[in-house]
Amino acid sequence: MSDQIEAKPSALLGGLILLDEVDLREEFSQLTMPSLSLLGEHDNLVSVANKTKLSELSPMNQQVILQQSSHAPFISEPILFNQVLISFIDA
C-alpha cells in the first residue's frame, strides 16, 4: 500500500486536453521577471528538447534538468527539486 494519493483519471484527462488545446507561448514570451523551468530528463510529455525554445521565448527563464526524473520531478527527486526551487527563490 502506498501513501501516495491517486490522481483522478478525469483530472489527468482534463490536463492533457488543456495541453493539446492551449498555446501560451506568446504569454510566456512576455514575462519580464525571472522564471524557472524544471525539466525531467526522462519526461515523455514535455521533452528536454524544449530547453532551447524556452530560452528563445523568454531569456529570463532558467532551466534545470533533473537527470533521474520524468514528468513529475517533485515526486521522482523531491529533495533536489526542493533545493533547486528554494535556491531560485532565494536568488
Biopython code that builds the backbone (N, CA, C, O; Angstrom):
import numpy as np
from Bio.PDB.StructureBuilder import StructureBuilder

atoms = [
    (1, "MET", "N", (0.845, -1.183, 0.000)),
    (1, "MET", "CA", (0.000, 0.000, 0.000)),
    (1, "MET", "C", (0.887, 1.242, 0.000)),
    (1, "MET", "O", (1.868, 1.317, 0.740)),
    (2, "SER", "N", (0.537, 2.198, -0.824)),
    (2, "SER", "CA", (1.308, 3.425, -0.951)),
    (2, "SER", "C", (0.589, 4.561, -0.231)),
    (2, "SER", "O", (-0.638, 4.584, -0.137)),
    (3, "ASP", "N", (1.383, 5.499, 0.273)),
    (3, "ASP", "CA", (0.770, 6.666, 0.902)),
    (3, "ASP", "C", (0.588, 7.804, -0.108)),
    (3, "ASP", "O", (0.232, 8.923, 0.262)),
    (4, "GLN", "N", (0.841, 7.501, -1.403)),
    (4, "GLN", "CA", (0.616, 8.469, -2.471)),
    (4, "GLN", "C", (-0.877, 8.551, -2.781)),
    (4, "GLN", "O", (-1.567, 7.532, -2.802)),
    (5, "ILE", "N", (-1.366, 9.747, -3.018)),
    (5, "ILE", "CA", (-2.758, 9.938, -3.413)),
    (5, "ILE", "C", (-2.861, 9.707, -4.915)),
    (5, "ILE", "O", (-2.091, 10.275, -5.689)),
    (6, "GLU", "N", (-3.794, 8.889, -5.317)),
    (6, "GLU", "CA", (-4.011, 8.600, -6.734)),
    (6, "GLU", "C", (-4.698, 9.789, -7.409)),
    (6, "GLU", "O", (-5.654, 10.352, -6.877)),
    (7, "ALA", "N", (-4.198, 10.157, -8.580)),
    (7, "ALA", "CA", (-4.840, 11.215, -9.355)),
    (7, "ALA", "C", (-6.119, 10.680, -9.979)),
    (7, "ALA", "O", (-6.192, 9.515, -10.368)),
    (8, "LYS", "N", (-7.108, 11.526, -10.069)),
    (8, "LYS", "CA", (-8.369, 11.132, -10.699)),
    (8, "LYS", "C", (-8.169, 11.118, -12.217)),
    (8, "LYS", "O", (-7.647, 12.080, -12.781)),
    (9, "PRO", "N", (-8.578, 10.041, -12.876)),
    (9, "PRO", "CA", (-8.426, 9.976, -14.339)),
    (9, "PRO", "C", (-9.047, 11.166, -15.058)),
    (9, "PRO", "O", (-8.507, 11.626, -16.064)),
    (10, "SER", "N", (-10.176, 11.672, -14.559)),
    (10, "SER", "CA", (-10.816, 12.821, -15.208)),
    (10, "SER", "C", (-9.936, 14.070, -15.119)),
    (10, "SER", "O", (-9.901, 14.876, -16.049)),
    (11, "ALA", "N", (-9.230, 14.228, -14.003)),
    (11, "ALA", "CA", (-8.328, 15.377, -13.850)),
    (11, "ALA", "C", (-7.130, 15.242, -14.793)),
    (11, "ALA", "O", (-6.707, 16.222, -15.405)),
    (12, "LEU", "N", (-6.592, 14.041, -14.909)),
    (12, "LEU", "CA", (-5.466, 13.813, -15.816)),
    (12, "LEU", "C", (-5.885, 14.064, -17.268)),
    (12, "LEU", "O", (-5.155, 14.699, -18.029)),
    (13, "LEU", "N", (-7.042, 13.568, -17.637)),
    (13, "LEU", "CA", (-7.537, 13.772, -18.995)),
    (13, "LEU", "C", (-7.774, 15.262, -19.267)),
    (13, "LEU", "O", (-7.449, 15.759, -20.345)),
    (14, "GLY", "N", (-8.337, 15.965, -18.293)),
    (14, "GLY", "CA", (-8.548, 17.398, -18.445)),
    (14, "GLY", "C", (-7.242, 18.139, -18.672)),
    (14, "GLY", "O", (-7.177, 19.055, -19.492)),
    (15, "GLY", "N", (-6.202, 17.746, -17.948)),
    (15, "GLY", "CA", (-4.893, 18.366, -18.125)),
    (15, "GLY", "C", (-4.315, 18.102, -19.501)),
    (15, "GLY", "O", (-3.724, 18.994, -20.111)),
    (16, "LEU", "N", (-4.480, 16.881, -19.998)),
    (16, "LEU", "CA", (-3.988, 16.548, -21.341)),
    (16, "LEU", "C", (-4.747, 17.332, -22.409)),
    (16, "LEU", "O", (-4.158, 17.767, -23.399)),
    (17, "ILE", "N", (-6.028, 17.509, -22.213)),
    (17, "ILE", "CA", (-6.817, 18.289, -23.168)),
    (17, "ILE", "C", (-6.328, 19.742, -23.181)),
    (17, "ILE", "O", (-6.196, 20.341, -24.248)),
    (18, "LEU", "N", (-6.060, 20.307, -22.002)),
    (18, "LEU", "CA", (-5.520, 21.677, -21.945)),
    (18, "LEU", "C", (-4.188, 21.775, -22.673)),
    (18, "LEU", "O", (-3.957, 22.724, -23.423)),
    (19, "LEU", "N", (-3.313, 20.802, -22.457)),
    (19, "LEU", "CA", (-2.011, 20.811, -23.128)),
    (19, "LEU", "C", (-2.167, 20.777, -24.643)),
    (19, "LEU", "O", (-1.380, 21.384, -25.370)),
    (20, "ASP", "N", (-3.177, 20.069, -25.110)),
    (20, "ASP", "CA", (-3.402, 19.938, -26.541)),
    (20, "ASP", "C", (-4.034, 21.195, -27.147)),
    (20, "ASP", "O", (-3.771, 21.524, -28.303)),
    (21, "GLU", "N", (-4.854, 21.888, -26.381)),
    (21, "GLU", "CA", (-5.662, 22.972, -26.941)),
    (21, "GLU", "C", (-5.175, 24.387, -26.616)),
    (21, "GLU", "O", (-5.548, 25.332, -27.312)),
    (22, "VAL", "N", (-4.361, 24.554, -25.589)),
    (22, "VAL", "CA", (-3.979, 25.897, -25.143)),
    (22, "VAL", "C", (-2.511, 26.167, -25.502)),
    (22, "VAL", "O", (-1.628, 25.372, -25.178)),
    (23, "ASP", "N", (-2.268, 27.275, -26.161)),
    (23, "ASP", "CA", (-0.917, 27.687, -26.542)),
    (23, "ASP", "C", (-0.584, 28.985, -25.799)),
    (23, "ASP", "O", (-1.139, 30.039, -26.109)),
    (24, "LEU", "N", (0.305, 28.907, -24.836)),
    (24, "LEU", "CA", (0.660, 30.074, -24.020)),
    (24, "LEU", "C", (2.062, 30.611, -24.346)),
    (24, "LEU", "O", (2.648, 31.343, -23.549)),
    (25, "ARG", "N", (2.589, 30.248, -25.508)),
    (25, "ARG", "CA", (3.933, 30.723, -25.859)),
    (25, "ARG", "C", (4.009, 32.243, -25.917)),
    (25, "ARG", "O", (4.994, 32.824, -25.462)),
    (26, "GLU", "N", (3.000, 32.889, -26.460)),
    (26, "GLU", "CA", (3.001, 34.361, -26.551)),
    (26, "GLU", "C", (3.030, 34.980, -25.158)),
    (26, "GLU", "O", (3.804, 35.901, -24.899)),
    (27, "GLU", "N", (2.186, 34.472, -24.267)),
    (27, "GLU", "CA", (2.156, 34.987, -22.898)),
    (27, "GLU", "C", (3.481, 34.720, -22.185)),
    (27, "GLU", "O", (3.983, 35.569, -21.449)),
    (28, "PHE", "N", (4.036, 33.538, -22.412)),
    (28, "PHE", "CA", (5.319, 33.182, -21.796)),
    (28, "PHE", "C", (6.423, 34.120, -22.268)),
    (28, "PHE", "O", (7.287, 34.516, -21.485)),
    (29, "SER", "N", (6.392, 34.471, -23.543)),
    (29, "SER", "CA", (7.439, 35.344, -24.092)),
    (29, "SER", "C", (7.338, 36.768, -23.559)),
    (29, "SER", "O", (8.292, 37.537, -23.683)),
    (30, "GLN", "N", (6.202, 37.134, -22.970)),
    (30, "GLN", "CA", (6.021, 38.482, -22.440)),
    (30, "GLN", "C", (6.397, 38.604, -20.963)),
    (30, "GLN", "O", (6.320, 39.693, -20.395)),
    (31, "LEU", "N", (6.797, 37.514, -20.349)),
    (31, "LEU", "CA", (7.199, 37.589, -18.943)),
    (31, "LEU", "C", (8.426, 38.482, -18.804)),
    (31, "LEU", "O", (9.365, 38.389, -19.594)),
    (32, "THR", "N", (8.411, 39.333, -17.810)),
    (32, "THR", "CA", (9.547, 40.232, -17.589)),
    (32, "THR", "C", (10.309, 39.884, -16.322)),
    (32, "THR", "O", (11.329, 40.504, -16.022)),
    (33, "MET", "N", (9.830, 38.906, -15.582)),
    (33, "MET", "CA", (10.505, 38.525, -14.354)),
    (33, "MET", "C", (11.207, 37.185, -14.559)),
    (33, "MET", "O", (10.853, 36.426, -15.461)),
    (34, "PRO", "N", (12.190, 36.900, -13.731)),
    (34, "PRO", "CA", (12.853, 35.591, -13.832)),
    (34, "PRO", "C", (11.836, 34.469, -13.622)),
    (34, "PRO", "O", (10.912, 34.588, -12.817)),
    (35, "SER", "N", (12.028, 33.388, -14.358)),
    (35, "SER", "CA", (11.174, 32.215, -14.199)),
    (35, "SER", "C", (12.046, 30.979, -14.227)),
    (35, "SER", "O", (13.196, 31.023, -14.665)),
    (36, "LEU", "N", (11.495, 29.888, -13.761)),
    (36, "LEU", "CA", (12.246, 28.639, -13.637)),
    (36, "LEU", "C", (11.454, 27.511, -14.260)),
    (36, "LEU", "O", (10.269, 27.342, -13.972)),
    (37, "SER", "N", (12.104, 26.739, -15.113)),
    (37, "SER", "CA", (11.506, 25.526, -15.683)),
    (37, "SER", "C", (12.321, 24.338, -15.190)),
    (37, "SER", "O", (13.519, 24.243, -15.456)),
    (38, "LEU", "N", (11.672, 23.446, -14.479)),
    (38, "LEU", "CA", (12.313, 22.224, -14.003)),
    (38, "LEU", "C", (11.879, 21.096, -14.926)),
    (38, "LEU", "O", (10.703, 20.735, -14.965)),
    (39, "LEU", "N", (12.824, 20.543, -15.661)),
    (39, "LEU", "CA", (12.538, 19.543, -16.676)),
    (39, "LEU", "C", (13.088, 18.193, -16.249)),
    (39, "LEU", "O", (14.195, 18.105, -15.718)),
    (40, "GLY", "N", (12.311, 17.143, -16.482)),
    (40, "GLY", "CA", (12.769, 15.790, -16.195)),
    (40, "GLY", "C", (13.442, 15.194, -17.422)),
    (40, "GLY", "O", (12.872, 15.217, -18.512)),
    (41, "GLU", "N", (14.641, 14.665, -17.258)),
    (41, "GLU", "CA", (15.403, 14.072, -18.354)),
    (41, "GLU", "C", (14.600, 12.992, -19.094)),
    (41, "GLU", "O", (14.751, 12.831, -20.306)),
    (42, "HIS", "N", (13.767, 12.270, -18.386)),
    (42, "HIS", "CA", (13.031, 11.142, -18.962)),
    (42, "HIS", "C", (11.544, 11.446, -19.173)),
    (42, "HIS", "O", (10.719, 10.534, -19.224)),
    (43, "ASP", "N", (11.218, 12.716, -19.294)),
    (43, "ASP", "CA", (9.825, 13.144, -19.464)),
    (43, "ASP", "C", (9.384, 12.888, -20.900)),
    (43, "ASP", "O", (9.975, 13.419, -21.840)),
    (44, "ASN", "N", (8.351, 12.079, -21.067)),
    (44, "ASN", "CA", (7.818, 11.802, -22.401)),
    (44, "ASN", "C", (6.727, 12.788, -22.807)),
    (44, "ASN", "O", (6.281, 12.774, -23.954)),
    (45, "LEU", "N", (6.298, 13.630, -21.897)),
    (45, "LEU", "CA", (5.241, 14.596, -22.189)),
    (45, "LEU", "C", (5.820, 15.962, -22.544)),
    (45, "LEU", "O", (5.372, 16.597, -23.499)),
    (46, "VAL", "N", (6.807, 16.416, -21.784)),
    (46, "VAL", "CA", (7.477, 17.700, -22.035)),
    (46, "VAL", "C", (8.968, 17.404, -22.196)),
    (46, "VAL", "O", (9.693, 17.259, -21.211)),
    (47, "SER", "N", (9.402, 17.318, -23.419)),
    (47, "SER", "CA", (10.771, 16.917, -23.726)),
    (47, "SER", "C", (11.796, 17.976, -23.298)),
    (47, "SER", "O", (11.531, 19.176, -23.373)),
    (48, "VAL", "N", (12.959, 17.516, -22.854)),
    (48, "VAL", "CA", (14.042, 18.448, -22.520)),
    (48, "VAL", "C", (14.541, 19.169, -23.772)),
    (48, "VAL", "O", (15.270, 20.155, -23.673)),
    (49, "ALA", "N", (14.152, 18.683, -24.940)),
    (49, "ALA", "CA", (14.500, 19.372, -26.186)),
    (49, "ALA", "C", (13.854, 20.751, -26.248)),
    (49, "ALA", "O", (14.270, 21.590, -27.047)),
    (50, "ASN", "N", (12.852, 20.994, -25.425)),
    (50, "ASN", "CA", (12.202, 22.304, -25.359)),
    (50, "ASN", "C", (13.062, 23.350, -24.664)),
    (50, "ASN", "O", (12.717, 24.532, -24.674)),
    (51, "LYS", "N", (14.152, 22.950, -24.074)),
    (51, "LYS", "CA", (15.010, 23.863, -23.313)),
    (51, "LYS", "C", (15.447, 25.061, -24.169)),
    (51, "LYS", "O", (15.394, 26.201, -23.709)),
    (52, "THR", "N", (15.866, 24.810, -25.377)),
    (52, "THR", "CA", (16.320, 25.888, -26.255)),
    (52, "THR", "C", (15.175, 26.839, -26.588)),
    (52, "THR", "O", (15.345, 28.058, -26.572)),
    (53, "LYS", "N", (14.019, 26.279, -26.888)),
    (53, "LYS", "CA", (12.858, 27.113, -27.225)),
    (53, "LYS", "C", (12.441, 27.966, -26.026)),
    (53, "LYS", "O", (12.059, 29.125, -26.194)),
    (54, "LEU", "N", (12.511, 27.401, -24.819)),
    (54, "LEU", "CA", (12.185, 28.179, -23.620)),
    (54, "LEU", "C", (13.097, 29.397, -23.504)),
    (54, "LEU", "O", (12.639, 30.495, -23.187)),
    (55, "SER", "N", (14.380, 29.198, -23.760)),
    (55, "SER", "CA", (15.336, 30.313, -23.702)),
    (55, "SER", "C", (15.055, 31.355, -24.764)),
    (55, "SER", "O", (15.175, 32.554, -24.513)),
    (56, "GLU", "N", (14.677, 30.897, -25.962)),
    (56, "GLU", "CA", (14.366, 31.827, -27.049)),
    (56, "GLU", "C", (13.122, 32.652, -26.725)),
    (56, "GLU", "O", (13.084, 33.858, -26.971)),
    (57, "LEU", "N", (12.103, 31.987, -26.170)),
    (57, "LEU", "CA", (10.851, 32.677, -25.860)),
    (57, "LEU", "C", (10.998, 33.641, -24.691)),
    (57, "LEU", "O", (10.402, 34.718, -24.688)),
    (58, "SER", "N", (11.792, 33.253, -23.702)),
    (58, "SER", "CA", (11.926, 34.073, -22.501)),
    (58, "SER", "C", (13.357, 33.992, -21.983)),
    (58, "SER", "O", (13.705, 33.060, -21.258)),
    (59, "PRO", "N", (14.182, 34.958, -22.352)),
    (59, "PRO", "CA", (15.574, 34.944, -21.899)),
    (59, "PRO", "C", (15.722, 34.965, -20.372)),
    (59, "PRO", "O", (16.776, 34.603, -19.849)),
    (60, "MET", "N", (14.680, 35.384, -19.659)),
    (60, "MET", "CA", (14.733, 35.406, -18.194)),
    (60, "MET", "C", (14.429, 34.023, -17.595)),
    (60, "MET", "O", (14.470, 33.853, -16.377)),
    (61, "ASN", "N", (14.127, 33.047, -18.443)),
    (61, "ASN", "CA", (13.789, 31.712, -17.968)),
    (61, "ASN", "C", (15.048, 30.891, -17.738)),
    (61, "ASN", "O", (15.898, 30.767, -18.619)),
    (62, "GLN", "N", (15.147, 30.343, -16.556)),
    (62, "GLN", "CA", (16.246, 29.447, -16.201)),
    (62, "GLN", "C", (15.709, 28.021, -16.278)),
    (62, "GLN", "O", (14.619, 27.741, -15.779)),
    (63, "GLN", "N", (16.466, 27.120, -16.901)),
    (63, "GLN", "CA", (16.050, 25.735, -16.979)),
    (63, "GLN", "C", (17.017, 24.850, -16.207)),
    (63, "GLN", "O", (18.234, 25.026, -16.265)),
    (64, "VAL", "N", (16.445, 23.900, -15.488)),
    (64, "VAL", "CA", (17.236, 22.903, -14.779)),
    (64, "VAL", "C", (16.685, 21.548, -15.187)),
    (64, "VAL", "O", (15.477, 21.316, -15.129)),
    (65, "ILE", "N", (17.569, 20.659, -15.597)),
    (65, "ILE", "CA", (17.165, 19.309, -15.970)),
    (65, "ILE", "C", (17.491, 18.374, -14.816)),
    (65, "ILE", "O", (18.642, 18.268, -14.392)),
    (66, "LEU", "N", (16.472, 17.701, -14.316)),
    (66, "LEU", "CA", (16.651, 16.721, -13.248)),
    (66, "LEU", "C", (16.859, 15.363, -13.908)),
    (66, "LEU", "O", (15.955, 14.827, -14.549)),
    (67, "GLN", "N", (18.055, 14.815, -13.745)),
    (67, "GLN", "CA", (18.522, 13.657, -14.505)),
    (67, "GLN", "C", (17.769, 12.360, -14.229)),
    (67, "GLN", "O", (17.697, 11.499, -15.106)),
    (68, "GLN", "N", (17.216, 12.202, -13.050)),
    (68, "GLN", "CA", (16.551, 10.951, -12.683)),
    (68, "GLN", "C", (15.027, 11.045, -12.756)),
    (68, "GLN", "O", (14.329, 10.148, -12.283)),
    (69, "SER", "N", (14.514, 12.109, -13.339)),
    (69, "SER", "CA", (13.077, 12.374, -13.298)),
    (69, "SER", "C", (12.413, 12.209, -14.649)),
    (69, "SER", "O", (13.047, 12.281, -15.702)),
    (70, "SER", "N", (11.101, 11.984, -14.577)),
    (70, "SER", "CA", (10.267, 12.037, -15.772)),
    (70, "SER", "C", (9.388, 13.280, -15.649)),
    (70, "SER", "O", (9.917, 14.374, -15.450)),
    (71, "HIS", "N", (8.075, 13.151, -15.759)),
    (71, "HIS", "CA", (7.215, 14.333, -15.803)),
    (71, "HIS", "C", (6.946, 14.965, -14.436)),
    (71, "HIS", "O", (6.483, 16.104, -14.368)),
    (72, "ALA", "N", (7.221, 14.263, -13.379)),
    (72, "ALA", "CA", (6.925, 14.792, -12.039)),
    (72, "ALA", "C", (8.184, 14.768, -11.175)),
    (72, "ALA", "O", (8.297, 13.938, -10.272)),
    (73, "PRO", "N", (9.126, 15.667, -11.442)),
    (73, "PRO", "CA", (10.382, 15.637, -10.686)),
    (73, "PRO", "C", (10.208, 15.896, -9.192)),
    (73, "PRO", "O", (11.061, 15.508, -8.394)),
    (74, "PHE", "N", (9.122, 16.543, -8.813)),
    (74, "PHE", "CA", (8.862, 16.761, -7.385)),
    (74, "PHE", "C", (8.533, 15.452, -6.684)),
    (74, "PHE", "O", (8.599, 15.374, -5.457)),
    (75, "ILE", "N", (8.178, 14.419, -7.453)),
    (75, "ILE", "CA", (7.955, 13.085, -6.887)),
    (75, "ILE", "C", (9.213, 12.234, -7.046)),
    (75, "ILE", "O", (9.628, 11.557, -6.105)),
    (76, "SER", "N", (9.824, 12.267, -8.242)),
    (76, "SER", "CA", (10.995, 11.440, -8.529)),
    (76, "SER", "C", (12.231, 11.854, -7.728)),
    (76, "SER", "O", (12.964, 11.004, -7.222)),
    (77, "GLU", "N", (12.452, 13.146, -7.618)),
    (77, "GLU", "CA", (13.637, 13.677, -6.926)),
    (77, "GLU", "C", (13.217, 14.833, -6.012)),
    (77, "GLU", "O", (13.613, 15.975, -6.244)),
    (78, "PRO", "N", (12.423, 14.549, -4.981)),
    (78, "PRO", "CA", (11.859, 15.635, -4.165)),
    (78, "PRO", "C", (12.906, 16.490, -3.461)),
    (78, "PRO", "O", (12.720, 17.702, -3.353)),
    (79, "ILE", "N", (13.978, 15.915, -2.987)),
    (79, "ILE", "CA", (14.984, 16.704, -2.268)),
    (79, "ILE", "C", (15.683, 17.658, -3.226)),
    (79, "ILE", "O", (15.815, 18.846, -2.932)),
    (80, "LEU", "N", (16.135, 17.143, -4.379)),
    (80, "LEU", "CA", (16.790, 18.003, -5.363)),
    (80, "LEU", "C", (15.829, 19.049, -5.911)),
    (80, "LEU", "O", (16.204, 20.208, -6.090)),
    (81, "PHE", "N", (14.602, 18.645, -6.175)),
    (81, "PHE", "CA", (13.583, 19.583, -6.652)),
    (81, "PHE", "C", (13.442, 20.743, -5.673)),
    (81, "PHE", "O", (13.466, 21.906, -6.075)),
    (82, "ASN", "N", (13.296, 20.430, -4.405)),
    (82, "ASN", "CA", (13.143, 21.477, -3.382)),
    (82, "ASN", "C", (14.384, 22.356, -3.289)),
    (82, "ASN", "O", (14.266, 23.573, -3.148)),
    (83, "GLN", "N", (15.570, 21.760, -3.365)),
    (83, "GLN", "CA", (16.805, 22.536, -3.288)),
    (83, "GLN", "C", (16.896, 23.529, -4.441)),
    (83, "GLN", "O", (17.232, 24.695, -4.235)),
    (84, "VAL", "N", (16.597, 23.066, -5.656)),
    (84, "VAL", "CA", (16.665, 23.939, -6.819)),
    (84, "VAL", "C", (15.636, 25.054, -6.718)),
    (84, "VAL", "O", (15.936, 26.214, -7.000)),
    (85, "LEU", "N", (14.432, 24.701, -6.317)),
    (85, "LEU", "CA", (13.370, 25.693, -6.201)),
    (85, "LEU", "C", (13.690, 26.751, -5.130)),
    (85, "LEU", "O", (13.522, 27.948, -5.367)),
    (86, "ILE", "N", (14.142, 26.311, -3.977)),
    (86, "ILE", "CA", (14.486, 27.259, -2.916)),
    (86, "ILE", "C", (15.661, 28.145, -3.327)),
    (86, "ILE", "O", (15.680, 29.339, -3.029)),
    (87, "SER", "N", (16.631, 27.556, -4.006)),
    (87, "SER", "CA", (17.772, 28.341, -4.476)),
    (87, "SER", "C", (17.322, 29.419, -5.463)),
    (87, "SER", "O", (17.805, 30.550, -5.413)),
    (88, "PHE", "N", (16.402, 29.070, -6.352)),
    (88, "PHE", "CA", (15.871, 30.045, -7.319)),
    (88, "PHE", "C", (15.123, 31.168, -6.594)),
    (88, "PHE", "O", (15.298, 32.344, -6.913)),
    (89, "ILE", "N", (14.309, 30.806, -5.641)),
    (89, "ILE", "CA", (13.535, 31.798, -4.893)),
    (89, "ILE", "C", (14.452, 32.730, -4.093)),
    (89, "ILE", "O", (14.203, 33.934, -4.022)),
    (90, "ASP", "N", (15.504, 32.182, -3.497)),
    (90, "ASP", "CA", (16.419, 32.964, -2.681)),
    (90, "ASP", "C", (17.350, 33.858, -3.490)),
    (90, "ASP", "O", (17.928, 34.803, -2.954)),
    (91, "ALA", "N", (17.495, 33.562, -4.784)),
    (91, "ALA", "CA", (18.445, 34.321, -5.620)),
    (91, "ALA", "C", (17.940, 35.730, -5.891)),
    (91, "ALA", "O", (18.609, 36.505, -6.574)),
]
sb = StructureBuilder()
sb.init_structure("model")
sb.init_model(0)
sb.init_chain("A")
sb.init_seg("    ")
for serial, (resi, resn, name, xyz) in enumerate(atoms, 1):
    if name == "N":
        sb.init_residue(resn, " ", resi, " ")
    sb.init_atom(name, np.array(xyz, "f"), 0.0, 1.0, " ", f" {name:<3s}", serial, name[0])
structure = sb.get_structure()
